[in-house]
Amino acid sequence: MVSILTEHLFAVHLKDYTKAEHASLEKKLIGMIKRIRTPQQYIALLRMFYAYYHALELKMDQYLSIDNVPDIDERRKSAAILQDIRFMGDTSPMEDHAVQTPEIRSWPQALGAAYVLEGSTLGGVIIARMISGQLAIPAGEGFSFFNGYGDAVHQMWKKFHVYLNSVEGKDDQLLAADAARQTFLTFSNWADLYESNGVFKI
């Protein structure tokens, strides 16, 4: 369970609560990213991200709006992923995968899931440089997802912490924390499934 000290420290405790799951997923994804050597493999990675992010954002959008997250339109990720897929030359239809995502039935749960997607932007620029170096192409167009907010990434992360710290009450904080943990776990499971099915051929 989350150890709640004060309301305004919730974002800090959320990081601690999901530390193990975060580290495990990060290790798995970095391993996949380091093995990319062709544009087709990069596209496969993007499709993996798109399937999960799109499915999760459809659930989150029922509870996240400009009323509680004023810059929500800037924070949606799946559109940027699709844009990169198209730029890399893949115009084939996006498959309708049955992706397992965490239960999202409330504002705290949606925000907990969003914590994981927002946190992924912090290392995105480094990942873009890694992949572009491995493919010997510029990390410009085709990398809008990983480049994310660009120079504003830390500012956007700080603003998101304000939203996190607006979650009041132990019950709601536990809902948010559990949703964040389940987001890490289900995304990790999806990556395993995607790779084991031979879709991500590296």
C-alpha positions in Angstrom: 0.0 0.0 0.0 1.0 3.6 -0.5 2.5 5.3 2.5 0.8 8.7 2.5 2.6 11.4 4.6 1.0 14.5 3.3 -1.3 15.3 0.4 1.3 17.4 -1.5 3.9 14.6 -1.5 1.6 12.2 -3.3 3.6 12.4 -6.6 6.8 11.4 -4.7 5.1 8.4 -3.1 3.6 7.3 -6.4 7.2 7.1 -7.8 8.2 4.9 -4.9 5.1 2.7 -5.1 5.8 1.9 -8.8 9.6 1.8 -8.7 10.0 -2.0 -9.2 7.5 -2.2 -12.0 8.9 0.9 -13.7 12.5 -0.4 -13.6 11.4 -3.8 -15.0 9.5 -2.2 -18.0 12.3 0.3 -18.7 14.9 -2.5 -18.8 12.7 -4.5 -21.2 12.0 -1.6 -23.6 15.6 -0.4 -23.6 16.6 -3.9 -24.6 14.2 -3.9 -27.5 15.3 -0.4 -28.6 19.0 -1.2 -28.6 18.3 -4.0 -31.0 16.7 -1.8 -33.7 18.7 -1.8 -36.9 16.2 -1.1 -39.6 13.3 1.3 -40.2 10.9 -1.7 -40.2 12.0 -2.6 -36.7 11.4 1.0 -35.6 8.0 0.9 -37.1 7.2 -2.3 -35.3 8.2 -0.7 -32.0 6.0 2.3 -32.8 3.1 0.0 -33.6 3.6 -1.8 -30.3 3.4 1.6 -28.5 0.4 2.8 -30.5 -1.7 -0.3 -29.8 -1.3 0.1 -26.1 -1.4 3.9 -25.8 -4.4 4.2 -28.1 -6.4 1.5 -26.1 -5.5 3.2 -22.8 -6.2 6.7 -24.0 -9.7 5.7 -25.1 -10.4 4.7 -21.5 -8.6 7.7 -20.0 -10.5 10.2 -22.2 -13.7 9.3 -20.4 -12.3 10.9 -17.2 -9.6 13.4 -18.3 -10.8 16.6 -19.9 -9.8 20.3 -20.0 -11.8 20.8 -16.9 -9.4 18.7 -14.7 -6.3 18.6 -17.0 -6.4 21.9 -19.0 -3.6 20.9 -21.4 -5.0 17.4 -22.0 -5.0 17.9 -25.8 -1.2 18.4 -25.7 -0.7 15.3 -23.7 -2.3 12.7 -25.9 0.4 10.4 -27.3 -1.2 8.0 -29.8 -1.8 10.6 -32.5 2.0 11.5 -32.5 2.9 7.8 -32.7 0.6 7.3 -35.7 2.1 10.3 -37.3 5.6 8.8 -36.9 4.5 5.5 -38.3 3.1 7.2 -41.4 6.2 9.4 -41.8 8.4 6.2 -41.8 6.4 5.0 -44.8 4.0 2.5 -43.2 0.5 3.4 -44.5 -1.1 0.0 -43.8 -4.2 -0.1 -41.5 -3.6 -0.2 -37.8 -4.6 -3.6 -36.4 -7.4 -3.9 -33.9 -5.5 -5.7 -31.1 -7.1 -7.0 -27.9 -4.8 -5.1 -25.6 -5.1 -5.6 -21.8 -5.0 -2.3 -20.0 -5.7 -1.4 -16.4 -9.2 -0.8 -15.1 -10.1 2.8 -15.5 -13.4 3.7 -13.9 -12.6 7.0 -12.2 -10.7 10.2 -12.4 -8.0 9.0 -9.9 -7.4 5.8 -11.9 -7.2 7.7 -15.2 -4.7 10.1 -13.7 -2.6 7.2 -12.3 -2.4 5.7 -15.8 -1.6 9.0 -17.3 1.3 9.3 -14.8 3.0 6.4 -16.6 2.5 7.8 -20.1 3.7 11.2 -19.0 6.7 9.8 -17.3 7.7 8.1 -20.5 8.4 11.6 -22.0 11.3 12.3 -19.7 13.7 10.0 -21.4 12.2 10.2 -24.9 14.7 12.6 -26.4 17.5 10.2 -25.4 15.6 7.3 -27.0 15.1 9.3 -30.2 18.8 9.9 -30.3 19.6 6.2 -29.7 17.3 5.0 -32.5 18.3 7.7 -35.0 21.9 6.9 -34.4 21.3 3.2 -34.9 19.4 3.9 -38.1 21.7 6.7 -39.2 18.9 9.1 -39.8 18.1 12.5 -38.2 16.0 12.5 -35.0 13.5 15.0 -36.4 10.4 14.1 -38.3 9.5 10.5 -37.6 10.4 11.0 -33.9 7.6 13.3 -32.7 6.5 10.8 -30.1 9.8 10.2 -28.5 10.8 13.9 -28.8 7.5 14.7 -27.1 7.4 18.1 -25.6 11.0 19.0 -26.6 12.5 21.7 -24.5 9.3 22.0 -22.5 9.4 18.4 -21.2 10.4 19.3 -17.6 7.9 22.1 -17.4 5.1 19.8 -18.6 6.2 17.2 -16.0 6.0 19.8 -13.2 2.5 20.8 -14.4 1.4 17.2 -14.3 2.6 16.9 -10.7 0.2 19.6 -9.9 -2.6 17.5 -11.3 -1.4 14.4 -9.4 -1.2 16.4 -6.1 -4.8 17.5 -6.5 -5.9 13.9 -5.8 -7.1 14.1 -2.2 -8.0 11.4 0.2 -6.3 8.1 0.9 -8.8 6.0 -1.1 -8.5 8.1 -4.3 -4.7 8.1 -3.9 -4.7 4.3 -3.6 -6.8 4.0 -6.7 -4.4 6.3 -8.6 -1.3 4.4 -7.4 -2.7 1.0 -8.2 -3.7 2.1 -11.7 -0.2 3.4 -12.3 1.3 0.1 -11.1 -1.1 -1.9 -13.3 -0.3 0.4 -16.3 3.4 -0.6 -15.9 2.5 -4.3 -15.6 0.0 -4.5 -18.4 2.3 -2.6 -20.8 5.1 -5.0 -19.9 2.8 -7.9 -20.6 1.8 -6.4 -23.9 5.4 -6.0 -24.9 6.1 -9.6 -24.1 3.1 -10.8 -26.1 3.9 -8.5 -29.0 7.5 -9.8 -29.2 6.6 -13.5 -28.6 4.1 -13.5 -31.4 6.9 -12.6 -33.8 5.4 -9.2 -34.6 8.5 -7.4 -33.3 11.1 -9.3 -35.3 14.6 -8.5 -34.1 
